[in-house]
Amino acid sequence: DVKVTQSSRYLVKRTGEKVFLECVQDMDHENMFWYRQDPGLGLRLIYFSYDVKMKEKGDIPEGYSVSREKKERFSLILESASTNQTSMYLCASIVPIGGAGNTEAFFGQGTRLTVV
Amino acid sequence: DAKTTQPTSMDCAEGRAANLPCNHSTISGNEYVYWYRQIHSQGPQYIIHGLKNNETNEMASLIITEDRKSSTLILPHATLRDTAVYYCIVRVVRNTGKLIFGQGTTLQVKP
């Protein structure tokens, strides 16, 4: 089975701290994504990456950056954590399924980050 | 990517079929319809996808209207474990796989 693993399930950080959220996938996928999920707002795309050292901004990149030094690892960085970044963070990776360019996304279990 | 519209919530009796509708009136010819669900405190899980033909797998069936402007996800015999938020998404073939989630439908399966 494809596995997408996020390093922490729950995290509590202080305002102003630099926070690293790690995501690792074990199937050599090229495309990886970071979302945040908030009540009433659904899942919103923060950043995504097509390949090593490549990254693209999603819909809400402000206050975040990412790092993709190795294909299997995609890190989300909160440069200076703020209380409005308290949220559930979900990592996903994409794999082709069947033919005709179809793809399927696999999600990690999520990291619930609380910034105090 | 086209936008989707889903009802906010639905109830279904255990053992009965759950029919979850989705409108995607601005869908393009090369965009697939994907369904995911998210059970509480877990990451979203792929269910099924289709382009224009109806599709069935071990989890669900997907019915797409002929004009492709709407679709229905069918869980043939809903169980309590099917209680979740269900997301309908359209996505362009061969793109990066970028997923745009809407609000989803919260399905409550009741005993």
Interface residues (C-beta under 8 A of the other chain):
Chain A: V4 N31 F33 Y35 G40 G42 L43 R44 L45 F48 Y50 E56 G58 L90 A92 I94 A100 G101 N102 T103 E104 A105 F106 F107 G108 Q109 G110
Chain B: Y32 Y36 S41 Q42 G43 P44 Q45 Y46 H49 Y87 R91 V93 R94 T96 G97 K98 L99 I100 F101 G102 Q103 G104
